[in-house]
Amino acid sequence: MTNRALIQDLKRTLSSGTDAQRLVMLARLTDLFLADADRFTLEQIKLFDELLTNFVAAVDTEARAKLAVRLASISNAPAGVIRTLAFDNQIDVARPVLRLSSALADYDLVANANTKSQQHLLAISERRTLSEAVTDVLVTRGDSEVAHSVASNANARF
């Protein structure tokens, strides 16, 4: 299948496919990205970003959560879809990327911590490293569980 035919098939599935077809296509697209993630150019990653983001908007929470787990630790994961997953209201979707994704910038983490639930803040507090700006928001907005988690994070900057 050519790239053009694949993109047409993806668009057709998004617009008129069943939920089951969307789930299959999302899994195939994710598999395709993960198989060669370390070799893709920025332009190719942008294409995956656009396609995956479109599918994320069309699938259920369970599918989004599975995608988040699969992409969270990929260093060059498409930033747009990672951000979309991080800002998902469902913590099962957001948690993996909030905890692990290096594709999230500090400004994304600060914005998330300023607007999302205590569970989101707790997930952010469990990141490997926390900048001073992120730590400040977590301590200011977080409940006692979040504050304890931040205090326990040896790589949190105060």
Residue pairs with C-beta under 8 A, 6 or more apart in sequence:
1 9
7 51
9 25
10 25
10 29
10 51
10 54
10 55
13 21
13 22
13 25
14 22
14 25
14 54
14 55
14 58
17 25
19 59
19 60
22 55
22 58
22 59
22 63
23 59
23 63
25 55
26 52
26 55
26 56
26 59
26 63
26 67
29 48
29 51
29 52
29 55
30 52
30 67
30 70
30 71
33 40
33 48
33 52
33 78
34 70
34 74
37 74
37 76
37 77
38 76
40 48
40 76
45 76
45 78
46 78
48 78
48 81
49 78
49 79
49 80
49 81
50 80
52 67
52 78
52 81
53 78
53 80
53 81
53 84
56 64
56 67
56 81
56 84
56 85
57 84
61 90
61 92
61 93
64 85
64 88
64 90
64 93
65 90
65 92
65 93
65 96
67 81
67 85
68 85
68 88
68 93
68 94
68 95
68 96
68 97
69 96
71 77
71 78
71 81
71 82
71 85
71 97
71 101
72 82
72 96
72 97
72 99
72 100
72 101
73 100
73 101
74 103
75 102
75 103
76 103
77 101
77 103
78 103
79 103
79 104
82 97
82 101
82 103
82 104
83 103
83 104
83 108
85 93
85 94
85 96
85 97
86 94
86 97
86 98
86 101
86 104
86 108
86 112
87 94
87 112
87 115
87 116
88 94
89 116
89 117
91 117
91 119
91 120
91 123
94 112
94 116
94 120
94 123
95 119
95 120
95 123
97 103
97 104
98 104
98 109
98 112
98 120
98 123
98 124
98 127
99 123
99 124
99 126
99 127
100 127
106 131
106 133
106 134
109 124
109 127
109 131
109 134
110 133
110 134
110 137
112 120
112 124
113 120
113 121
113 124
113 134
113 137
113 138
113 141
113 142
114 137
114 141
118 142
118 143
118 145
118 146
121 138
121 141
121 142
121 143
121 146
122 142
122 145
122 146
122 149
124 130
124 134
124 138
125 138
125 142
125 146
125 149
125 150
125 153
125 156
126 149
126 153
127 134
127 153
128 155
129 155
129 156
129 157
130 138
130 150
130 153
130 155
130 156
130 157
131 157
132 157
132 158
135 150
135 156
135 157
135 158
138 146
138 147
138 150
139 146
139 147
139 150
142 150
150 156
